[in-house]
Amino acid sequence: MIRRFGDTPVAGARYQHRPGVYAILPREGLVLLTFQSGTQPELQLPGGGIDPGESPIQALHREVYEETGWRITAPRRIGAFRRYAYMPEYGLHAEKLCAIYLARPVAQLGPPVEDDHLAMWSRPDEAVRELGNPGDRHFMGRFVIGV
């Protein structure tokens, strides 16, 4: 069973299944995060939805690059969680299945490709408090204590 974080599903709402991949990216005592300044501004683990025909690892590389401008290596899946959310940018309710990976950021290729994202470095203990959703905070907390 996959643990659920966040809001309870809205009664009567139709939820679209949306698998996604997200990464904890440590480097030199800090972690690379993304600040999304769009419709619901928040600090997030870099990542996002898996496109049709894309493997989870391909999606992880693409999403991290789009949201941070960094290339990553050595991704390793460390867990998953489920959350229900309204996604205003798509106009839909989503049942998000979020696979979490640990990977290493190895080269900054440029700024984020997505206009409403800003790459940010944070101390892991600060990220535990500042990340916008409870699933991200949970996995960052596990990373901080070395679980």
C-alpha positions, 0 to 999 in steps of 0.5 A: 500500500502506498501512503497518501499525503495531503488533501482528502479527495473531493466528493463527486470530483473525477480524478485523473490518474497522473504518475510522476517522478520527483528527485532529491538532488544533494550536492555539497551539503545542499539540495537542489529544489525548484520554486514554481511561481505559477498559479500556486507558488511553492517550493518543490522537489524537481519533477513532474508527470511522465509523458506517454511513451516515456519511461520514468527515468527518461521523465525524471531526466527531462523534468529535472532539466526543464525545472532546474537547468541541471543534468543528473546522474545515478537516479535510484528510486527510494519510495512513492506516495499518492496525493490528490490535488487540483491542477489549475494549469490543466483544469483537472483534479489529479490522483498523483502517484509520485515516485521519489528518486535520489540522484546527483546533479552533475552539470548546470546546462543553463537556466530552467526551461520552464518560465515559471520555475527557479532553481534554488539550493537549500539546506536539507533541514530547511527544505523539510520545513519549506517544501510545499507538499507533505509528501515532499517534506516526508521524503526529504525528512527521511533523507535528512535522517538517513533512512 
